[in-house]
Amino acid sequence: MIKKTSRPSRAAARRKAGYDWLSKLRCPACGHGALAALAPRPGDWGAWGVPGLRCPKCRGTYPVEKGGILRMIPRGDYSRYAYWEKLHGGVAVGELAALYKKRFAFGDPFLLAYYAMPRLARRLGWKAEESLELGCQWGSNSLALRRLGVTETVWLLDISVTALKGSMAFFKFFGVTPYAMQAEIHRLPFKDASIDLTLSGGLYEHFVGDEQVQVVEENLRVSRRVLCQVPESSAAYWTFRRVYSAYKGGWPFGFEEPLSWGRLKALFARGPFRMAGRDWHDLVSAARMVVGDRRAWARVVTARPFFFYLFRHDAVIAVERTAPGGPASGA
């Protein structure tokens, strides 16, 4: 008698092939955690390798646009985000990539004097299996983390398809194919504690009150570790904002309410999360990078004396989960 062998499941095949991205996702409409990939067909589906996903519970479908952007977003009114589509449409990807290719050839010490999130992650000894950047814009924070050895597999998430298309073109210059996804941060399409490291740079200052708490809770829900960088309500921030607004004829980054350090810590270091570290980004280091992009002599000095703290513009926090997945509130 010939023993019949069963065919391996799609999940087993994915695990054998390598990175099991599908096991991290859930339906953003109904929360079902066993999504199915649509049958493969020829096309440029980016890192996903399939033309879309389907939820067997609510029967929702989520297509992958040619070029590799997964539209993981339920139907709804997203007109409040129209400003960001317009803003991201003005990015010259080729010029941006040329700048970063030159910059990323600089030595690690000079880069770490400028990039606060990779600096903090390296100080903590963090090395992530994957990273997910929320509100990614063109994904430069993720690219910096990858360049400086903090992460390897990159996920990018934004509400703006224009931003995601720009980020895909931007990453192509560096030979990197990210998992790019359009999704809504109030209802992230990920299972609890499914992402090793989430990060955001310049996101939560665009929300206030209960809504700000809600979107941070959702960030924490899907994460094992988190890096967050936001404008800090400091004398340096407000001085820079007034001067730059006068120069531009208005603040060009939409509604923005900087956070105090106390507020940032209260938002992130709670429930099953503990604070792992903090840092800051300052205007002096930023000015030094601008000069360093053009002049080699400026890249010789990498020190960050403590008085740079007086010129801090952004606050950076790192938190990590101390208990298994579940609500960020710990309730």
Secondary structure, DSSP 8 states (H G I E B T S, - for coil): ---------HHHHHHHHS---GGGB--TTT--S--EE----SS--TTT-SSEEE-TTT--EEEEETTTEEE---S---GGGHHHHHHHTT--HHHHHHHHHHHTTS-HHHHHHH-HHHHHHHHHT--EEEEEEET-TT-HHHHHHHHTTSEEEEEEEES-HHHHHHHHHHHHTTT---EEEE--TTS-SB-TT-EEEEEEES-GGG--HHHHHHHHHHHHHTEEEEEEEEEB-SHHHHHHHHHHHHHHTS-TT-S---B-HHHHHHHHS-TTEEEEEEEEEEHHHHHHHHHHTT-GGGGS-----GGGGGGEEEEEEEEEE-S-SS-TT--
